[in-house]
Amino acid sequence: MAMQHIEMTGKTIDEATSKALAQLGLDRDDVSVEVLDYGKKGFLGFGAVLARVRVSYGLEDETPAPPPPAPPKAHEQPQAPERPKAPEAPKAPASAPKPERKKPERPRPERAPRPEPLPEELPEVQPEDLGEPCTDEKAQKITAFLTGLLQHMESDAQVKVYLPEEGRYKVILEGGKLGSLIGRRGETLDAIQQLTNYSVNRSGEKRVRIHVDAENYRLKREQSLQNLARKVAAKVARNRRSVTLEPMNAYERHVIHTALQDAENITTYSMGTDPNRRVIVAYAPGGRKEGRSGR
């Protein structure tokens, strides 16, 4: 058997090796382990890298040639040749073929329509004028927490805190390679925002709202969702059939509901549970607006 290998990951080198041995059904002495990556621990789940090992097993050897076939034994007699079969008698003419009965076709059930995908490309927008950065006590706490978090995420982004209105802080992350801080459809950015709100408001003082943004992602996302809502509403009005959107968080569902709240003959409502809760855009002749409250 030629030398073979598999690669396995784990939180530690020992865990990755144990997983590989369990998969192969071999002992530690039967394999050779090469460390490809020692891994590293992240901070609150961010920036963690799994350890990776390559486990080799088997030996270099030659496959033995198959033994030659055994000669026939002396006492075995050769088989007698088969006798030719007698010609078959002619068959009676078959009766007239019976007409085939066609089975009634069953109606095929209609497949559920696929959810309308959310837009990936974001439009270009002008940055919001937020005035001068804020440096009060809350802003300092926000800056200190985010600076430490970004260091653990190995990001050199800069933190700027603004106070557009009383009790609502807006944080702008500036720098290069911010895509990893935004994540797929803003999932990482949402997690950073949630952690920041928890850290700053856990002291028991007056709670404040903290919005974290990078590269104007949230404003671009809102405009993109509004364009999607108008496009889907036109499709529903034309075909008079409901359209289901892909799962969205509460904020994105609110954007869709708000964008179509005055649309003629269109209603929207949400179904399912988070994180798979979806918006349904339905045809409602006469302008009925039911289900608006269900975000």
C-alpha positions in Angstrom: 0.0 0.0 0.0 1.5 3.4 -1.0 2.0 6.1 1.6 -1.2 8.1 2.0 -2.2 11.1 4.2 -5.2 13.1 5.3 -5.4 16.7 6.8 -7.5 17.5 9.8 -8.2 20.7 11.9 -9.0 21.2 15.5 -8.8 23.8 18.3 -5.4 22.3 19.3 -2.7 20.0 17.7 -3.8 17.1 19.9 -7.5 17.5 19.0 -6.7 17.6 15.3 -4.5 14.5 15.6 -7.1 12.6 17.7 -9.8 13.4 15.1 -7.6 12.1 12.3 -6.7 8.9 14.2 -10.5 8.3 15.0 -11.3 8.7 11.3 -8.6 6.3 10.2 -9.1 3.8 12.9 -5.4 3.7 13.6 -3.1 4.2 16.7 -0.6 7.0 17.2 2.3 4.6 16.6 0.9 3.7 13.1 1.0 7.1 11.6 3.3 10.1 11.1 2.1 13.6 12.1 3.2 16.8 10.5 2.1 20.1 11.9 0.9 22.5 9.2 -0.5 25.3 11.4 -0.4 25.7 15.2 -3.5 27.9 15.2 -4.3 30.7 17.5 -7.0 31.8 19.9 -9.3 34.6 18.9 -11.1 37.2 21.1 -14.8 36.6 21.6 -14.8 34.3 18.6 -13.1 36.7 16.3 -9.8 36.1 14.6 -9.5 32.5 15.8 -7.5 30.1 13.5 -7.8 26.3 13.9 -4.7 24.1 14.2 -4.1 21.9 11.1 -2.1 18.6 10.9 -1.2 16.2 8.1 -1.4 12.5 9.2 0.5 10.0 6.9 -0.1 6.3 7.0 0.7 3.1 5.0 4.0 1.6 3.7 5.8 1.5 0.3 5.7 -2.1 -0.9 5.1 -4.1 -4.0 1.9 -5.8 -4.7 2.5 -9.5 -5.1 1.6 -11.0 -8.5 -1.5 -13.2 -8.5 -0.7 -17.0 -8.5 -1.0 -18.8 -11.9 -4.2 -20.8 -12.4 -4.0 -24.4 -11.1 -3.8 -27.1 -13.9 -6.9 -29.4 -14.3 -6.8 -32.6 -12.2 -6.2 -35.9 -13.9 -9.4 -37.6 -12.7 -11.6 -34.8 -14.0 -13.2 -35.7 -17.4 -13.7 -33.2 -20.1 -17.3 -32.0 -20.4 -19.2 -33.5 -23.3 -20.2 -31.1 -26.1 -23.7 -29.9 -25.9 -26.2 -31.6 -28.2 -28.0 -29.4 -30.7 -31.5 -28.5 -29.7 -34.4 -29.8 -31.8 -36.2 -27.2 -33.8 -39.1 -25.6 -32.0 -42.6 -26.3 -33.3 -44.2 -23.2 -34.9 -46.3 -21.3 -32.5 -49.9 -20.6 -33.1 -50.7 -17.2 -34.4 -51.2 -14.8 -31.6 -54.5 -13.2 -31.1 -55.1 -9.6 -32.0 -53.3 -7.3 -29.6 -55.5 -5.8 -26.9 -55.7 -2.0 -26.9 -53.5 -0.5 -24.3 -55.2 1.3 -21.5 -53.7 4.7 -20.7 -53.4 5.5 -17.1 -55.0 8.9 -16.2 -52.4 11.5 -15.8 -52.2 12.9 -12.3 -51.8 16.6 -11.9 -48.4 17.5 -10.8 -48.3 19.7 -7.7 -46.9 23.1 -8.2 -43.5 23.8 -6.7 -43.2 26.5 -4.1 -41.5 29.6 -5.6 -37.9 30.1 -4.7 -37.3 33.0 -2.3 -36.3 36.3 -4.0 -32.6 36.7 -3.3 -31.3 39.8 -1.5 -29.1 42.2 -3.5 -25.4 41.8 -3.1 -24.2 44.9 -4.9 -24.6 48.1 -3.0 -25.1 51.5 -4.6 -22.8 54.5 -4.3 -23.9 57.0 -1.7 -22.6 60.2 -0.3 -21.3 60.0 3.3 -23.6 61.5 6.0 -22.5 64.9 7.5 -22.2 64.0 11.2 -20.2 67.1 12.3 -17.3 66.9 14.7 -16.4 63.7 16.5 -17.7 63.3 20.1 -15.3 62.9 23.1 -17.7 62.7 26.1 -17.4 59.8 28.7 -19.6 57.4 26.7 -17.7 58.1 23.5 -14.4 57.3 25.3 -15.8 54.0 26.6 -17.0 53.1 23.0 -13.6 54.0 21.6 -11.7 52.0 24.3 -13.8 48.9 23.8 -13.7 48.9 20.0 -10.0 49.6 19.9 -9.3 46.5 22.0 -11.7 44.4 20.0 -10.2 45.5 16.6 -6.7 44.7 17.9 -7.8 41.1 18.7 -9.3 40.9 15.2 -5.9 42.1 13.8 -7.5 45.1 12.2 -5.9 48.6 12.0 -9.2 50.4 11.5 -9.6 53.7 13.2 -12.6 54.5 15.5 -14.5 57.8 15.2 -17.6 58.4 17.4 -20.3 61.0 16.7 -23.4 62.1 18.5 -26.0 63.0 15.9 -28.8 63.2 18.5 -29.1 62.9 22.3 -28.7 59.3 23.4 -27.7 57.9 20.0 -24.1 57.5 19.1 -22.8 56.7 15.6 -19.5 54.9 15.2 -17.6 55.0 11.9 -14.8 52.6 11.3 -12.2 54.0 8.8 -9.2 52.3 7.2 -8.4 49.7 4.6 -9.6 46.2 4.1 -12.9 46.8 6.0 -14.7 43.9 4.2 -13.7 41.5 7.0 -15.3 43.8 9.6 -18.5 44.0 7.6 -18.9 40.3 6.8 -21.5 38.6 4.6 -24.5 40.9 4.4 -23.2 42.8 7.5 -23.3 39.9 9.9 -19.9 40.6 11.4 -20.7 44.4 11.6 -23.9 43.5 13.4 -22.0 41.3 15.9 -19.5 44.1 16.6 -22.4 46.6 17.2 -24.2 44.2 19.5 -21.0 43.6 21.6 -20.3 47.3 21.8 -23.9 48.1 23.0 -23.6 45.4 25.7 -20.2 46.5 26.9 -21.0 50.2 27.2 -24.6 49.8 28.6 -23.9 47.0 31.2 -22.8 49.5 33.9 -26.5 50.2 34.7 -26.3 53.9 33.8 -28.7 55.6 31.3 -28.7 53.3 28.2 -27.7 54.7 24.9 -28.1 53.4 21.4 -24.8 52.7 19.4 -24.8 52.2 15.7 -21.6 50.9 14.1 -20.9 51.4 10.4 -18.0 51.0 8.0 -17.8 52.3 4.4 -21.4 53.6 4.6 -22.5 50.0 4.5 -25.8 50.5 6.4 -26.9 53.4 4.2 -26.0 51.6 1.0 -27.8 48.5 2.3 -30.9 50.4 3.1 -31.1 51.9 -0.4 -30.4 48.6 -1.9 -33.3 47.0 0.0 -35.6 49.8 -0.9 -34.8 49.2 -4.6 -35.5 45.5 -4.1 -38.8 46.2 -2.4 -40.0 48.4 -5.4 -38.8 45.8 -7.9 -40.6 42.9 -6.1 -43.8 45.0 -5.6 -44.0 45.6 -9.4 -43.6 41.9 -10.0 -46.3 41.0 -7.5 -48.7 43.6 -9.0 -48.0 42.3 -12.5 -48.4 38.6 -11.8 -50.8 38.9 -8.8 -48.8 36.3 -7.0 -47.0 36.6 -3.6 -43.2 36.7 -3.5 -41.1 35.4 -0.6 -37.8 37.1 0.2 -34.7 35.5 1.6 -34.3 35.6 5.4 -33.5 39.0 6.9 -32.9 40.5 10.3 -35.4 42.8 12.0 -33.8 46.0 10.7 -33.9 44.8 7.1 -37.4 43.6 7.4 -38.4 47.0 8.8 -36.9 48.7 5.7 -38.9 46.5 3.3 -42.2 47.1 5.3 -41.6 50.8 5.4 -40.7 51.1 1.7 -44.0 49.4 0.6 -46.4 50.8 3.3 -48.0 53.1 0.7 -47.8 50.8 -2.3 -51.1 50.4 -4.1 -52.6 46.9 -4.0 -49.6 45.6 -2.1 -49.3 44.3 1.5 -46.3 42.9 3.4 -46.0 40.6 6.4 -43.4 38.4 8.0 -43.4 34.7 8.6 -41.1 32.2 10.4 -38.7 32.6 13.3 -35.3 34.3 13.5 -32.8 33.8 12.0 -35.0 32.4 9.2 -37.8 35.0 9.4 -38.8 36.2 5.9 -40.9 39.0 4.4 -43.8 38.1 2.2 -44.9 40.6 -0.5 -48.5 39.8 -1.4 -51.1 41.1 -3.8 -53.9 42.9 -2.0 -56.6 44.3 -4.3 -58.2 47.4 -2.9 -55.1 48.5 -1.0 -55.6 46.3 2.1 -52.6 46.8 4.4 -52.9 43.9 6.8 -50.0 42.3 8.6 -47.9 45.5 8.8 -47.2 45.1 12.5 -45.4 41.7 12.1 -41.8 42.7 11.5 
